[in-house]
Amino acid sequence: MTQIIPSTDLRNRFAEVEQLAKDTREPIYLTKNGRGSLVLMDIDAFDAYVEERAYRCYLDAALEEAARNKAAGQSRYQTMELAFEELLSEPPAALSRRSRPLDETA
């Protein structure tokens, strides 16, 4: 759930806001005079976000290079490229269902 709070809450209730960030591991949007001002996030959640984003950028660059090679007729890894594209296009819930044993019911 998206959390939006006035910036004065950060000053007046820092401990509560800090605990909210740690508990939810989601960004907290701070407003000033009714307008968006800053985003606050738990440091561990932020580190995970940065790591995931860097990994995604790496995969995107690899897929772009593979597409260029494929267009030039130089690709030897078409099956692997298609598998990566499929994995990247699936929402996380679909991936977790896929990793369960076939006899397990949801």
C-alpha positions in Angstrom: 0.0 0.0 0.0 1.4 3.4 -0.9 2.2 5.6 2.0 2.0 9.3 1.6 2.7 11.6 4.6 3.4 15.2 5.2 7.0 16.1 5.7 6.2 17.5 9.1 5.4 13.9 10.2 9.0 13.1 9.5 10.2 15.8 11.9 7.5 15.3 14.5 7.2 11.5 14.5 10.5 10.3 13.1 10.6 7.0 15.1 7.1 6.0 13.8 7.9 6.9 10.2 11.2 5.1 10.4 9.4 2.0 11.8 6.9 2.2 9.0 9.6 2.3 6.4 11.3 -0.8 8.0 8.1 -2.7 8.4 6.7 -2.1 4.9 10.0 -2.1 3.0 8.2 0.2 0.5 8.9 3.8 -0.4 7.1 6.5 1.7 6.2 9.6 -0.3 6.7 12.9 1.7 4.7 16.0 0.8 5.4 19.6 1.4 2.6 22.1 1.1 0.4 19.4 -0.4 2.8 18.5 -3.2 5.3 15.6 -3.6 8.7 16.5 -2.2 10.8 13.5 -1.3 10.7 9.7 -1.1 11.9 7.9 2.0 12.9 4.2 2.0 14.4 1.6 4.4 18.2 1.3 3.5 18.1 -2.5 3.1 15.1 -2.3 0.8 16.8 0.5 -1.2 20.0 -1.6 -1.5 17.9 -4.5 -2.8 16.1 -2.1 -5.3 19.4 -0.8 -6.6 20.8 -4.3 -7.0 17.7 -5.5 -8.8 17.7 -2.5 -11.1 21.4 -2.9 -11.9 20.8 -6.6 -12.7 17.8 -5.7 -14.9 19.9 -3.1 -16.8 22.6 -5.8 -17.3 20.0 -8.2 -18.7 18.4 -5.6 -20.9 21.9 -4.7 -22.3 22.5 -8.4 -23.0 19.2 -8.8 -24.7 19.8 -5.7 -26.9 23.2 -7.1 -27.9 21.6 -10.5 -28.7 19.0 -8.8 -30.8 21.6 -6.9 -32.7 23.6 -10.1 -33.3 20.4 -11.9 -34.3 19.6 -9.2 -36.8 23.1 -9.5 -38.2 22.8 -13.3 -38.4 25.4 -13.9 -35.8 23.3 -15.3 -32.9 24.0 -18.8 -31.6 21.9 -18.5 -28.5 18.3 -17.9 -29.8 16.7 -20.5 -27.5 18.4 -18.9 -24.4 17.5 -15.4 -25.6 13.8 -16.4 -25.9 13.9 -18.0 -22.4 15.3 -14.8 -20.9 12.7 -12.6 -22.6 9.9 -14.9 -21.3 11.2 -14.8 -17.7 11.6 -11.0 -17.8 8.1 -10.5 -19.1 6.4 -12.7 -16.4 5.2 -11.1 -13.2 6.9 -12.3 -10.0 3.8 -14.3 -8.8 3.8 -16.3 -12.0 7.5 -17.1 -11.4 6.8 -18.3 -7.9 4.0 -20.6 -9.1 6.3 -22.0 -11.7 8.9 -23.0 -9.1 6.5 -25.1 -7.1 6.3 -28.9 -7.6 3.6 -29.9 -10.1 1.6 -31.9 -7.5 1.3 -28.9 -5.1 -1.9 -26.9 -5.3 -2.2 -23.2 -4.9 
